[in-house]
């Protein structure tokens, strides 16, 4: 029963992520996440895939879409660039989602911060959701 509850929970999280990723976007800078308000310090130095279009932004999260690349390219970018920025990769989760394809979750740690990157393909684009926990 616990495995089923976990699956339902993960599908619910994925659904929320997909809904958030469908919002219209604007261009983000290719080297770091945009800065806004009091949370600006947290996002300093967090890499953004070159050419990514920002689709949503909140104090604790950012969402982007990347055209013309595959999921593997974007995952490799975050693994390399987060390490270069001093973040430790704690783990990677991979799953296949019907109608979407491969989906990855990467957990990074730096000091007291935990950053989670969800990366998957939808509608011919790679969606990147970054959030602090």
N, C-alpha and C positions, 0 to 999 in steps of 0.2 A: 504494500500500500504506500509506503514512503517513497518508493521509486516513482510511482505514478503521480504522487503529489509534486515531486520535484519536476517531473516532465511537464505537468500542467503549469507550474510556476514559471519554468523557463520559457514555455510557449507564450505565456502572458507577457513576460518581460520582452520577448522578441516582438510581439504584436505592438506593444507600446513604443518600442524603438522604431519599428516600421512606420507607424503613424507619425511620429516626430520627424522622421527622415523625409516625409512627403511635403513638408512646408517649402514655399518658394525661397530661393536663396540669393545671396550676393557673393561677390568675390572676396576671399580671404587672402591674407598675405602668405607667400609660400614658405616663410621661415618660422613663424610663430603665430600662435592664436591671437586674435584681436583682443585689445585691452578695453575693459569697460568697468567703471565704478570701483568699488572697494575690492572686488575679487581680482582686479588686474594683476596683482602680484602673483597669484597662483598660476596664472596662465603665461607668465614670462618664461620664455624658453621652451614652451611645449610646441613641438614641431607640427606643422600643417603640411600635408602632402602638396607639392607644387601643382598649381593650377586648380586646386580644390575650390569648390563653390560652397560658401557657408549657407546652411539651410535653417539653422536655429542657434540661438545663444541664450544662455542663462548664467547665473552666477556660478553654478557648479557643473555646467555641461555645455558642450559645443557639438554641433552636427555638421557634417560636410558631405558633399557628393563629388566623386572624381570620375570624369569621363575618359574613355580611351585607355584605361588600365585594367588589369585583372586583380582579383583579390590577393593573390600571392605577392604581386609587386607592392601593394599597399601594406600588407603585413610585414614584408621584409623591410620596408622603409621605416615603419614604426619600431621594429625590433632594433634596427641599427641606430636610428636617430635618438630614440629615448635613451639608449645606453650611452651614446655620446653626450647627452645632456645630463648624465649622472643618475639616471633612473635604473633601478634593478628590475629585471624581468622576473616576476614571481611564478608565472605560469601561463600556459596557453591552452584554451579549450577550443576544440573544433567539432563542428557538427554539420550535417547536411539537412537543409530545410526544403521540404517539398515545394516546388514552384519558385524557389529562390536559388538554391545551390549551396555551396560551401559558406559557412559562417564561422568567424573566429572571435574569441574573446581573449584579450591579453590583459594581464594584471601587472601593474608597475608600482614600485614603491620607492620613495625618496624621503628620507627623514620621517616625519609623521604623516606624510601624504600618501594616499593610495589613489592611483588613477587607473580607470578601467577603459579599455578601447574595444569597442564592438565594431567589427569590420565584416561586411557582407555585400553581395551583389543584388541589385534590384533595378529592374527596368533598364538594363544595359549600362548602369553606372555602379561604381563601388561606393557604398555608404559607410561613413566613418562617424561613430558616435563616441565622444570622449567625455568622461565624467569623473569628478572627484567624489570619493566616498569618505 
